[in-house]
Amino acid sequence: MANNKIKYSIPSYEITDISTFKNRRNIIKAAFASGLLGSGIRLHADDNKPKWSGLSKSHLSIDTPNTPKEIIENYTNYYEFSFNKNDSTVLSQRLTVDPWTIEISGEVEKPGKFNLEDLLRQNTLEERIYRFRCVEAWSMVVPWVGFSLGDLLKKVQPLSTAQFVKFTSIYQPEIMPNQKSNSMLQWPYEEALRIDEAMHPLTLLAVGMYGDTLPKQNGAPLRLIVPWKYGFKNIKAIVKIELLKRAPNTSWNLFAPDEYGFYANVNPDLPHPRWSQNTERLLGGGFFTPRRKTELFNGYAEHVAYLYKDMDLRHFF
């Protein structure tokens, strides 16, 4: 396996500013205090300080200077609520995230239902600073807080027959307008990885960002982060994980298979059918900031390219 220590750094001006998320302080005050304390994390009474201190920084984090000042706030796709990137910030506040249970089933020796607070106590939380690249050709850099998906899967002991990992998001049509109207996608939202992708050390289950609890519009209380793949693979509000023998259908691939592939690896040389993927707009960079050159596997090629050594990168998405 390749050396998994990240060797390059991200310029400070490319890290999305922490103040991007400060205006949503009122929606994060009630998240997982018991689980976080059990993980050795301390909550601050001062709301102007990060909620989590004493948090170890993963060796998988990219070395970066201080967080920059330029920001764009609450810019997120959450189509269960809205097709507008800003409206979901308000609409998502009705989402119930506590208590939260994740079911793990399929090709495992120890299936079960797990309370999120128990998982937080049983797994080591880390900060990991990753690039995030959307298929829409915009990008940002985020300091996530979370734990390794691979470590969680090892605890349920996958069988040798487990070849794929399927994720299912929350289904609450009473508060999610596009689920209620059955708009666009088949709900609930579903995504999947190959088992080797899921077990890769870079693959993260995130519960926070910027030292705070994950906001509801950004996928609270638990979302997937696979930094070398386009953003739509990073499913939000996970309630179910299934280990399967065969590749499952996924939501965007069912909707538009020519535009949203199963693998969805960031590839500047493989355009989307309707636009180029060669460059990207860095959120918060300002009108005169030049577009950034997109990197193969979002800059993580050294660490993940071996997963696809027998595949022609020019022809798969």
ZADO-1210 file (C-alpha; in nm, 4 decimals, padded with zeros to 6 digits):
<atoms>
<atom x="00.0000" y="00.0000" z="00.0000" code="MET" pos="1"/>
<atom x="00.1164" y="00.3524" z="-00.0731" code="ALA" pos="2"/>
<atom x="00.2602" y="00.5803" z="00.1920" code="ASN" pos="3"/>
<atom x="-00.0440" y="00.7579" z="00.3327" code="ASN" pos="4"/>
<atom x="00.1223" y="01.0598" z="00.4922" code="LYS" pos="5"/>
<atom x="00.0237" y="01.3756" z="00.3067" code="ILE" pos="6"/>
<atom x="00.3399" y="01.5530" z="00.1958" code="LYS" pos="7"/>
<atom x="00.2226" y="01.8719" z="00.0313" code="TYR" pos="8"/>
<atom x="00.0651" y="02.1818" z="00.1797" code="SER" pos="9"/>
<atom x="-00.2323" y="02.3984" z="00.0865" code="ILE" pos="10"/>
<atom x="-00.1724" y="02.7736" z="00.0680" code="PRO" pos="11"/>
<atom x="-00.3493" y="02.9655" z="00.3441" code="SER" pos="12"/>
<atom x="-00.5573" y="03.1638" z="00.0961" code="TYR" pos="13"/>
<atom x="-00.7179" y="02.8404" z="-00.0243" code="GLU" pos="14"/>
<atom x="-00.8592" y="02.7333" z="00.3157" code="ILE" pos="15"/>
<atom x="-01.2244" y="02.8340" z="00.3490" code="THR" pos="16"/>
<atom x="-01.2488" y="03.0779" z="00.6394" code="ASP" pos="17"/>
<atom x="-01.3896" y="02.9632" z="00.9748" code="ILE" pos="18"/>
<atom x="-01.6184" y="03.2661" z="00.9838" code="SER" pos="19"/>
<atom x="-01.8109" y="03.1051" z="00.6998" code="THR" pos="20"/>
<atom x="-01.9919" y="02.9021" z="00.9627" code="PHE" pos="21"/>
<atom x="-02.0185" y="03.1455" z="01.2557" code="LYS" pos="22"/>
<atom x="-02.3655" y="03.2704" z="01.1664" code="ASN" pos="23"/>
<atom x="-02.5141" y="02.9307" z="01.2332" code="ARG" pos="24"/>
<atom x="-02.4028" y="02.9078" z="01.5990" code="ARG" pos="25"/>
<atom x="-02.7611" y="02.8809" z="01.7161" code="ASN" pos="26"/>
<atom x="-02.8075" y="02.5458" z="01.5421" code="ILE" pos="27"/>
<atom x="-02.5111" y="02.3578" z="01.6857" code="ILE" pos="28"/>
<atom x="-02.5417" y="02.4025" z="02.0614" code="LYS" pos="29"/>
<atom x="-02.7070" y="02.0710" z="02.1390" code="ALA" pos="30"/>
<atom x="-02.4888" y="01.8212" z="01.9564" code="ALA" pos="31"/>
<atom x="-02.3457" y="01.5106" z="02.1216" code="PHE" pos="32"/>
<atom x="-02.2025" y="01.6502" z="02.4440" code="ALA" pos="33"/>
<atom x="-02.1879" y="01.3124" z="02.6154" code="SER" pos="34"/>
<atom x="-02.0162" y="01.1371" z="02.3279" code="GLY" pos="35"/>
<atom x="-01.7640" y="01.4121" z="02.2776" code="LEU" pos="36"/>
<atom x="-01.6691" y="01.4223" z="02.6423" code="LEU" pos="37"/>
<atom x="-01.6222" y="01.0477" z="02.6304" code="GLY" pos="38"/>
<atom x="-01.3744" y="01.0977" z="02.3471" code="SER" pos="39"/>
<atom x="-01.1581" y="01.3300" z="02.5554" code="GLY" pos="40"/>
<atom x="-01.2934" y="01.6432" z="02.3848" code="ILE" pos="41"/>
<atom x="-01.3821" y="01.9481" z="02.5907" code="ARG" pos="42"/>
<atom x="-01.6794" y="02.1755" z="02.5232" code="LEU" pos="43"/>
<atom x="-01.6345" y="02.5492" z="02.5822" code="HIS" pos="44"/>
<atom x="-01.8966" y="02.7671" z="02.7438" code="ALA" pos="45"/>
<atom x="-01.7784" y="03.0650" z="02.5402" code="ASP" pos="46"/>
<atom x="-01.9675" y="03.0415" z="02.2130" code="ASP" pos="47"/>
<atom x="-01.7020" y="03.2437" z="02.0323" code="ASN" pos="48"/>
<atom x="-01.4464" y="02.9673" z="02.0802" code="LYS" pos="49"/>
<atom x="-01.4275" y="02.6324" z="01.9043" code="PRO" pos="50"/>
<atom x="-01.6412" y="02.3673" z="02.0716" code="LYS" pos="51"/>
<atom x="-01.3709" y="02.1029" z="02.0610" code="TRP" pos="52"/>
<atom x="-01.0253" y="02.1371" z="02.2066" code="SER" pos="53"/>
<atom x="-00.7605" y="01.8815" z="02.2871" code="GLY" pos="54"/>
<atom x="-00.8334" y="01.7262" z="01.9497" code="LEU" pos="55"/>
<atom x="-00.5474" y="01.5385" z="01.7857" code="SER" pos="56"/>
<atom x="-00.4610" y="01.6314" z="01.4301" code="LYS" pos="57"/>
<atom x="-00.4398" y="01.3308" z="01.2042" code="SER" pos="58"/>
<atom x="-00.1128" y="01.2601" z="01.0234" code="HIS" pos="59"/>
<atom x="-00.3369" y="01.2435" z="00.7158" code="LEU" pos="60"/>
<atom x="-00.4084" y="01.6161" z="00.7437" code="SER" pos="61"/>
<atom x="-00.2430" y="01.8467" z="00.4986" code="ILE" pos="62"/>
<atom x="-00.0003" y="02.0921" z="00.6575" code="ASP" pos="63"/>
<atom x="-00.1456" y="02.4407" z="00.6223" code="THR" pos="64"/>
<atom x="-00.0852" y="02.7907" z="00.7501" code="PRO" pos="65"/>
<atom x="-00.3558" y="02.9843" z="00.9341" code="ASN" pos="66"/>
<atom x="-00.7121" y="02.9883" z="00.8081" code="THR" pos="67"/>
<atom x="-00.7685" y="03.2746" z="00.5603" code="PRO" pos="68"/>
<atom x="-01.0278" y="03.5458" z="00.5888" code="LYS" pos="69"/>
<atom x="-01.2067" y="03.5107" z="00.2543" code="GLU" pos="70"/>
<atom x="-01.5306" y="03.3207" z="00.2772" code="ILE" pos="71"/>
<atom x="-01.8554" y="03.2139" z="00.1213" code="ILE" pos="72"/>
<atom x="-02.1157" y="03.1042" z="00.3739" code="GLU" pos="73"/>
<atom x="-02.3630" y="02.8194" z="00.3657" code="ASN" pos="74"/>
<atom x="-02.2949" y="02.7128" z="00.0084" code="TYR" pos="75"/>
<atom x="-02.4075" y="02.3534" z="00.0002" code="THR" pos="76"/>
<atom x="-02.6110" y="02.1127" z="-00.2102" code="ASN" pos="77"/>
<atom x="-02.8822" y="01.9419" z="-00.0084" code="TYR" pos="78"/>
<atom x="-03.1481" y="01.8571" z="-00.2637" code="TYR" pos="79"/>
<atom x="-03.3791" y="01.6900" z="-00.0148" code="GLU" pos="80"/>
<atom x="-03.4528" y="02.0427" z="00.1063" code="PHE" pos="81"/>
<atom x="-03.3919" y="02.2697" z="-00.1919" code="SER" pos="82"/>
<atom x="-03.2208" y="02.3011" z="-00.5281" code="PHE" pos="83"/>
<atom x="-03.0860" y="02.6349" z="-00.4070" code="ASN" pos="84"/>
<atom x="-02.7521" y="02.6205" z="-00.2243" code="LYS" pos="85"/>
<atom x="-02.8560" y="02.8792" z="00.0351" code="ASN" pos="86"/>
<atom x="-03.2154" y="02.7840" z="00.1195" code="ASP" pos="87"/>
<atom x="-03.1172" y="02.4513" z="00.2725" code="SER" pos="88"/>
<atom x="-02.9460" y="02.6355" z="00.5595" code="THR" pos="89"/>
<atom x="-03.2854" y="02.7511" z="00.6866" code="VAL" pos="90"/>
<atom x="-03.4954" y="02.4550" z="00.5783" code="LEU" pos="91"/>
<atom x="-03.2656" y="02.1963" z="00.7322" code="SER" pos="92"/>
<atom x="-03.3029" y="02.3312" z="01.0853" code="GLN" pos="93"/>
<atom x="-03.6155" y="02.1197" z="01.1384" code="ARG" pos="94"/>
<atom x="-03.4131" y="01.8027" z="01.0848" code="LEU" pos="95"/>
<atom x="-03.4001" y="01.5872" z="01.3975" code="THR" pos="96"/>
<atom x="-03.0409" y="01.4772" z="01.4617" code="VAL" pos="97"/>
<atom x="-03.0455" y="01.3718" z="01.8267" code="ASP" pos="98"/>
<atom x="-03.0786" y="01.0863" z="01.9044" code="PRO" pos="99"/>
<atom x="-02.9236" y="00.9289" z="01.5949" code="TRP" pos="100"/>
<atom x="-02.8876" y="00.5598" z="01.5121" code="THR" pos="101"/>
<atom x="-02.6833" y="00.3955" z="01.2350" code="ILE" pos="102"/>
<atom x="-02.7688" y="00.0453" z="01.1174" code="GLU" pos="103"/>
<atom x="-02.4825" y="-00.1664" z="00.9804" code="ILE" pos="104"/>
<atom x="-02.5846" y="-00.4849" z="00.8012" code="SER" pos="105"/>
<atom x="-02.5144" y="-00.7196" z="00.5118" code="GLY" pos="106"/>
<atom x="-02.1927" y="-00.9145" z="00.4621" code="GLU" pos="107"/>
<atom x="-02.0604" y="-00.8725" z="00.8164" code="VAL" pos="108"/>
<atom x="-02.0192" y="-01.1014" z="01.1138" code="GLU" pos="109"/>
<atom x="-02.1500" y="-00.8507" z="01.3667" code="LYS" pos="110"/>
<atom x="-02.4420" y="-00.6501" z="01.2236" code="PRO" pos="111"/>
<atom x="-02.6295" y="-00.4158" z="01.4510" code="GLY" pos="112"/>
<atom x="-02.7760" y="-00.0773" z="01.5282" code="LYS" pos="113"/>
<atom x="-02.5423" y="00.1726" z="01.6894" code="PHE" pos="114"/>
<atom x="-02.6125" y="00.4984" z="01.8680" code="ASN" pos="115"/>
<atom x="-02.3927" y="00.7756" z="01.7361" code="LEU" pos="116"/>
<atom x="-02.2874" y="00.8832" z="02.0843" code="GLU" pos="117"/>
<atom x="-02.1553" y="00.5313" z="02.1436" code="ASP" pos="118"/>
<atom x="-01.9565" y="00.5418" z="01.8199" code="LEU" pos="119"/>
<atom x="-01.8077" y="00.8740" z="01.9249" code="LEU" pos="120"/>
<atom x="-01.6910" y="00.7212" z="02.2508" code="ARG" pos="121"/>
<atom x="-01.5483" y="00.4137" z="02.0791" code="GLN" pos="122"/>
<atom x="-01.3603" y="00.5865" z="01.7971" code="ASN" pos="123"/>
<atom x="-01.0830" y="00.8444" z="01.8075" code="THR" pos="124"/>
<atom x="-01.1906" y="01.1785" z="01.6654" code="LEU" pos="125"/>
<atom x="-00.9353" y="01.3716" z="01.4620" code="GLU" pos="126"/>
<atom x="-00.9130" y="01.6896" z="01.2649" code="GLU" pos="127"/>
<atom x="-00.8340" y="01.6352" z="00.8978" code="ARG" pos="128"/>
<atom x="-00.7881" y="01.9204" z="00.6529" code="ILE" pos="129"/>
<atom x="-00.8993" y="01.8042" z="00.3103" code="TYR" pos="130"/>
<atom x="-00.9695" y="01.9519" z="-00.0278" code="ARG" pos="131"/>
<atom x="-01.3354" y="01.9265" z="-00.1329" code="PHE" pos="132"/>
<atom x="-01.4153" y="01.9353" z="-00.5062" code="ARG" pos="133"/>
<atom x="-01.7705" y="01.9519" z="-00.6442" code="CYS" pos="134"/>
<atom x="-01.8618" y="01.8067" z="-00.9825" code="VAL" pos="135"/>
<atom x="-01.9995" y="02.1551" z="-01.0584" code="GLU" pos="136"/>
<atom x="-01.6362" y="02.2749" z="-01.0778" code="ALA" pos="137"/>
<atom x="-01.6119" y="02.4670" z="-00.7530" code="TRP" pos="138"/>
<atom x="-01.3945" y="02.3731" z="-00.4589" code="SER" pos="139"/>
<atom x="-01.3045" y="02.4532" z="-00.1007" code="MET" pos="140"/>
<atom x="-01.0703" y="02.3354" z="00.1741" code="VAL" pos="141"/>
<atom x="-01.2293" y="02.2183" z="00.4984" code="VAL" pos="142"/>
<atom x="-01.0908" y="02.1099" z="00.8364" code="PRO" pos="143"/>
<atom x="-01.3231" y="01.8176" z="00.9114" code="TRP" pos="144"/>
<atom x="-01.3629" y="01.6450" z="01.2463" code="VAL" pos="145"/>
<atom x="-01.4349" y="01.2740" z="01.2335" code="GLY" pos="146"/>
<atom x="-01.3135" y="00.9167" z="01.2535" code="PHE" pos="147"/>
<atom x="-01.2011" y="00.6507" z="01.0102" code="SER" pos="148"/>
<atom x="-01.4737" y="00.4607" z="00.8253" code="LEU" pos="149"/>
<atom x="-01.2328" y="00.1688" z="00.7943" code="GLY" pos="150"/>
<atom x="-01.1931" y="00.1480" z="01.1718" code="ASP" pos="151"/>
<atom x="-01.5698" y="00.1299" z="01.2143" code="LEU" pos="152"/>
<atom x="-01.6072" y="-00.1396" z="00.9497" code="LEU" pos="153"/>
<atom x="-01.3350" y="-00.3506" z="01.1071" code="LYS" pos="154"/>
<atom x="-01.5384" y="-00.3633" z="01.4280" code="LYS" pos="155"/>
<atom x="-01.8331" y="-00.5285" z="01.2512" code="VAL" pos="156"/>
<atom x="-01.5934" y="-00.7718" z="01.0809" code="GLN" pos="157"/>
<atom x="-01.6668" y="-00.7716" z="00.7051" code="PRO" pos="158"/>
<atom x="-01.6933" y="-01.1129" z="00.5410" code="LEU" pos="159"/>
<atom x="-01.4720" y="-01.2054" z="00.2477" code="SER" pos="160"/>
<atom x="-01.7837" y="-01.1737" z="00.0302" code="THR" pos="161"/>
<atom x="-01.8160" y="-00.7995" z="00.1053" code="ALA" pos="162"/>
<atom x="-01.7112" y="-00.6145" z="-00.2089" code="GLN" pos="163"/>
<atom x="-01.9086" y="-00.2884" z="-00.1832" code="PHE" pos="164"/>
<atom x="-02.0332" y="-00.0537" z="00.0888" code="VAL" pos="165"/>
<atom x="-02.3694" y="00.1192" z="00.0437" code="LYS" pos="166"/>
<atom x="-02.4789" y="00.4265" z="00.2409" code="PHE" pos="167"/>
<atom x="-02.8357" y="00.5476" z="00.2911" code="THR" pos="168"/>
<atom x="-02.9333" y="00.8953" z="00.4059" code="SER" pos="169"/>
<atom x="-03.2222" y="01.0052" z="00.6268" code="ILE" pos="170"/>
<atom x="-03.5768" y="00.9879" z="00.4923" code="TYR" pos="171"/>
<atom x="-03.7988" y="01.2520" z="00.6538" code="GLN" pos="172"/>
<atom x="-04.0460" y="01.3667" z="00.3838" code="PRO" pos="173"/>
<atom x="-04.2516" y="01.5534" z="00.6427" code="GLU" pos="174"/>
<atom x="-03.9711" y="01.8119" z="00.6682" code="ILE" pos="175"/>
<atom x="-03.7825" y="01.7567" z="00.3409" code="MET" pos="176"/>
<atom x="-03.9856" y="01.9249" z="00.0645" code="PRO" pos="177"/>
<atom x="-03.8279" y="01.7481" z="-00.2325" code="ASN" pos="178"/>
<atom x="-03.8683" y="01.4082" z="-00.0695" code="GLN" pos="179"/>
<atom x="-04.2341" y="01.4855" z="-00.0051" code="LYS" pos="180"/>
<atom x="-04.2921" y="01.5904" z="-00.3665" code="SER" pos="181"/>
<atom x="-04.0710" y="01.3085" z="-00.5004" code="ASN" pos="182"/>
<atom x="-03.8681" y="01.5621" z="-00.6972" code="SER" pos="183"/>
<atom x="-03.5701" y="01.4706" z="-00.9137" code="MET" pos="184"/>
<atom x="-03.3997" y="01.1783" z="-00.7396" code="LEU" pos="185"/>
<atom x="-03.5263" y="00.8528" z="-00.5956" code="GLN" pos="186"/>
<atom x="-03.5331" y="00.9048" z="-00.2200" code="TRP" pos="187"/>
<atom x="-03.3776" y="00.8368" z="00.0216" code="PRO" pos="188"/>
<atom x="-03.0385" y="00.9400" z="-00.1120" code="TYR" pos="189"/>
<atom x="-02.8010" y="00.6467" z="-00.1611" code="GLU" pos="190"/>
<atom x="-02.4306" y="00.6242" z="-00.2415" code="GLU" pos="191"/>
<atom x="-02.1675" y="00.3512" z="-00.2450" code="ALA" pos="192"/>
<atom x="-01.7969" y="00.2726" z="-00.2517" code="LEU" pos="193"/>
<atom x="-01.5912" y="-00.0304" z="-00.3296" code="ARG" pos="194"/>
<atom x="-01.4760" y="-00.2027" z="-00.0125" code="ILE" pos="195"/>
<atom x="-01.1123" y="-00.1041" z="-00.0718" code="ASP" pos="196"/>
<atom x="-01.2154" y="00.2609" z="-00.1152" code="GLU" pos="197"/>
<atom x="-01.4189" y="00.2465" z="00.2040" code="ALA" pos="198"/>
<atom x="-01.1309" y="00.0938" z="00.3985" code="MET" pos="199"/>
<atom x="-00.8738" y="00.3440" z="00.2718" code="HIS" pos="200"/>
<atom x="-00.7170" y="00.5515" z="00.5529" code="PRO" pos="201"/>
<atom x="-00.8262" y="00.8787" z="00.3904" code="LEU" pos="202"/>
<atom x="-01.1970" y="00.7872" z="00.3965" code="THR" pos="203"/>
<atom x="-01.3643" y="00.9675" z="00.6850" code="LEU" pos="204"/>
<atom x="-01.6961" y="00.9719" z="00.8692" code="LEU" pos="205"/>
<atom x="-01.7306" y="01.3379" z="00.9656" code="ALA" pos="206"/>
<atom x="-01.9198" y="01.4706" z="01.2666" code="VAL" pos="207"/>
<atom x="-01.7813" y="01.8232" z="01.2636" code="GLY" pos="208"/>
<atom x="-01.5881" y="02.0950" z="01.0877" code="MET" pos="209"/>
<atom x="-01.3861" y="02.4007" z="01.1923" code="TYR" pos="210"/>
<atom x="-01.3637" y="02.2685" z="01.5477" code="GLY" pos="211"/>
<atom x="-01.7413" y="02.2688" z="01.5875" code="ASP" pos="212"/>
<atom x="-02.0280" y="02.0254" z="01.5504" code="THR" pos="213"/>
<atom x="-02.1302" y="01.9610" z="01.1903" code="LEU" pos="214"/>
<atom x="-02.4112" y="02.2005" z="01.0887" code="PRO" pos="215"/>
<atom x="-02.7356" y="02.0441" z="00.9739" code="LYS" pos="216"/>
<atom x="-02.7074" y="02.1892" z="00.6239" code="GLN" pos="217"/>
<atom x="-02.3635" y="02.0346" z="00.5899" code="ASN" pos="218"/>
<atom x="-02.4711" y="01.6819" z="00.6731" code="GLY" pos="219"/>
<atom x="-02.5202" y="01.6571" z="01.0491" code="ALA" pos="220"/>
<atom x="-02.4862" y="01.4492" z="01.2400" code="PRO" pos="221"/>
<atom x="-02.2796" y="01.2066" z="01.0288" code="LEU" pos="222"/>
<atom x="-02.1569" y="01.2312" z="00.6713" code="ARG" pos="223"/>
<atom x="-01.9056" y="01.0633" z="00.4448" code="LEU" pos="224"/>
<atom x="-01.5900" y="01.2381" z="00.3247" code="ILE" pos="225"/>
<atom x="-01.3864" y="01.0792" z="00.0438" code="VAL" pos="226"/>
<atom x="-01.1473" y="01.3588" z="-00.0564" code="PRO" pos="227"/>
<atom x="-01.0406" y="01.2250" z="-00.3962" code="TRP" pos="228"/>
<atom x="-01.4010" y="01.1990" z="-00.5238" code="LYS" pos="229"/>
<atom x="-01.6532" y="01.4595" z="-00.6368" code="TYR" pos="230"/>
<atom x="-01.8749" y="01.6035" z="-00.3672" code="GLY" pos="231"/>
<atom x="-02.1954" y="01.4171" z="-00.4513" code="PHE" pos="232"/>
<atom x="-02.0305" y="01.0927" z="-00.3353" code="LYS" pos="233"/>
<atom x="-01.9974" y="01.2430" z="00.0141" code="ASN" pos="234"/>
<atom x="-02.3437" y="01.1486" z="00.1382" code="ILE" pos="235"/>
<atom x="-02.4999" y="01.3448" z="00.4260" code="LYS" pos="236"/>
<atom x="-02.7022" y="01.2387" z="00.7322" code="ALA" pos="237"/>
<atom x="-02.6167" y="00.8672" z="00.7132" code="ILE" pos="238"/>
<atom x="-02.8578" y="00.6261" z="00.8833" code="VAL" pos="239"/>
<atom x="-02.7615" y="00.2952" z="00.7226" code="LYS" pos="240"/>
<atom x="-02.4444" y="00.1230" z="00.6019" code="ILE" pos="241"/>
<atom x="-02.4688" y="-00.2062" z="00.4111" code="GLU" pos="242"/>
<atom x="-02.1850" y="-00.4305" z="00.2983" code="LEU" pos="243"/>
<atom x="-02.2764" y="-00.6057" z="-00.0247" code="LEU" pos="244"/>
<atom x="-02.1513" y="-00.8679" z="-00.2662" code="LYS" pos="245"/>
<atom x="-02.2399" y="-00.6662" z="-00.5774" code="ARG" pos="246"/>
<atom x="-02.2342" y="-00.3010" z="-00.6762" code="ALA" pos="247"/>
<atom x="-02.5610" y="-00.1288" z="-00.5782" code="PRO" pos="248"/>
<atom x="-02.7427" y="00.1463" z="-00.7620" code="ASN" pos="249"/>
<atom x="-02.6681" y="00.4999" z="-00.6459" code="THR" pos="250"/>
<atom x="-02.8980" y="00.8013" z="-00.6594" code="SER" pos="251"/>
<atom x="-02.7235" y="01.0285" z="-00.9093" code="TRP" pos="252"/>
<atom x="-02.6064" y="00.7410" z="-01.1255" code="ASN" pos="253"/>
<atom x="-02.9689" y="00.6246" z="-01.1590" code="LEU" pos="254"/>
<atom x="-03.0845" y="00.9760" z="-01.2419" code="PHE" pos="255"/>
<atom x="-02.8200" y="01.0602" z="-01.5031" code="ALA" pos="256"/>
<atom x="-02.5719" y="00.7762" z="-01.5640" code="PRO" pos="257"/>
<atom x="-02.3925" y="00.9661" z="-01.8416" code="ASP" pos="258"/>
<atom x="-02.3205" y="01.2581" z="-01.6090" code="GLU" pos="259"/>
<atom x="-02.2728" y="01.1012" z="-01.2647" code="TYR" pos="260"/>
<atom x="-02.0706" y="00.7841" z="-01.2584" code="GLY" pos="261"/>
<atom x="-02.0296" y="00.5284" z="-00.9833" code="PHE" pos="262"/>
<atom x="-01.6627" y="00.6089" z="-00.9217" code="TYR" pos="263"/>
<atom x="-01.6788" y="00.9896" z="-00.9503" code="ALA" pos="264"/>
<atom x="-01.3031" y="01.0330" z="-00.9072" code="ASN" pos="265"/>
<atom x="-01.1821" y="01.3888" z="-00.9632" code="VAL" pos="266"/>
<atom x="-01.0187" y="01.3923" z="-01.3053" code="ASN" pos="267"/>
<atom x="-00.9304" y="01.7149" z="-01.4899" code="PRO" pos="268"/>
<atom x="-00.8841" y="01.5263" z="-01.8173" code="ASP" pos="269"/>
<atom x="-01.2316" y="01.3713" z="-01.8173" code="LEU" pos="270"/>
<atom x="-01.4939" y="01.6437" z="-01.8745" code="PRO" pos="271"/>
<atom x="-01.8493" y="01.6365" z="-01.7520" code="HIS" pos="272"/>
<atom x="-02.0775" y="01.6065" z="-02.0595" code="PRO" pos="273"/>
<atom x="-02.1799" y="01.9703" z="-02.0151" code="ARG" pos="274"/>
<atom x="-01.8634" y="02.1413" z="-01.8879" code="TRP" pos="275"/>
<atom x="-01.4883" y="02.1037" z="-01.8436" code="SER" pos="276"/>
<atom x="-01.3367" y="01.9676" z="-01.5238" code="GLN" pos="277"/>
<atom x="-00.9928" y="02.1068" z="-01.6044" code="ASN" pos="278"/>
<atom x="-01.0180" y="02.4005" z="-01.3627" code="THR" pos="279"/>
<atom x="-01.2235" y="02.4939" z="-01.0578" code="GLU" pos="280"/>
<atom x="-01.3543" y="02.8052" z="-00.8829" code="ARG" pos="281"/>
<atom x="-01.2242" y="02.8296" z="-00.5284" code="LEU" pos="282"/>
<atom x="-01.5043" y="02.9453" z="-00.2978" code="LEU" pos="283"/>
<atom x="-01.4306" y="03.2740" z="-00.1294" code="GLY" pos="284"/>
<atom x="-01.1534" y="03.3660" z="-00.3672" code="GLY" pos="285"/>
<atom x="-01.3200" y="03.6768" z="-00.5030" code="GLY" pos="286"/>
<atom x="-01.4070" y="03.7836" z="-00.8554" code="PHE" pos="287"/>
<atom x="-01.0489" y="03.8401" z="-00.9715" code="PHE" pos="288"/>
<atom x="-00.9019" y="03.5227" z="-00.8245" code="THR" pos="289"/>
<atom x="-00.7866" y="03.2971" z="-01.1083" code="PRO" pos="290"/>
<atom x="-00.9432" y="02.9561" z="-01.1387" code="ARG" pos="291"/>
<atom x="-00.7424" y="02.6778" z="-00.9825" code="ARG" pos="292"/>
<atom x="-00.6026" y="02.3955" z="-01.1941" code="LYS" pos="293"/>
<atom x="-00.7817" y="02.0766" z="-01.0943" code="THR" pos="294"/>
<atom x="-00.5548" y="01.7903" z="-00.9881" code="GLU" pos="295"/>
<atom x="-00.6043" y="01.4237" z="-01.0649" code="LEU" pos="296"/>
<atom x="-00.7778" y="01.2564" z="-00.7713" code="PHE" pos="297"/>
<atom x="-00.8107" y="01.6071" z="-00.6230" code="ASN" pos="298"/>
<atom x="-00.4399" y="01.6067" z="-00.5376" code="GLY" pos="299"/>
<atom x="-00.4419" y="01.2675" z="-00.3635" code="TYR" pos="300"/>
<atom x="-00.3130" y="01.0609" z="-00.6572" code="ALA" pos="301"/>
<atom x="-00.0002" y="00.9513" z="-00.4742" code="GLU" pos="302"/>
<atom x="-00.2154" y="00.7882" z="-00.2098" code="HIS" pos="303"/>
<atom x="-00.5078" y="00.6419" z="-00.4047" code="VAL" pos="304"/>
<atom x="-00.4051" y="00.5888" z="-00.7680" code="ALA" pos="305"/>
<atom x="-00.3049" y="00.2295" z="-00.6949" code="TYR" pos="306"/>
<atom x="-00.6732" y="00.1512" z="-00.6306" code="LEU" pos="307"/>
<atom x="-00.7419" y="00.2048" z="-01.0023" code="TYR" pos="308"/>
<atom x="-00.4206" y="00.0761" z="-01.1621" code="LYS" pos="309"/>
<atom x="-00.6094" y="-00.1577" z="-01.3972" code="ASP" pos="310"/>
<atom x="-00.8626" y="00.1025" z="-01.5092" code="MET" pos="311"/>
<atom x="-00.8278" y="00.3480" z="-01.7952" code="ASP" pos="312"/>
<atom x="-00.8701" y="00.6904" z="-01.6353" code="LEU" pos="313"/>
<atom x="-00.9634" y="00.8426" z="-01.9698" code="ARG" pos="314"/>
<atom x="-01.2848" y="00.6449" z="-01.9954" code="HIS" pos="315"/>
<atom x="-01.4366" y="00.5921" z="-01.6542" code="PHE" pos="316"/>
<atom x="-01.6235" y="00.8264" z="-01.4255" code="PHE" pos="317"/>
</atoms>
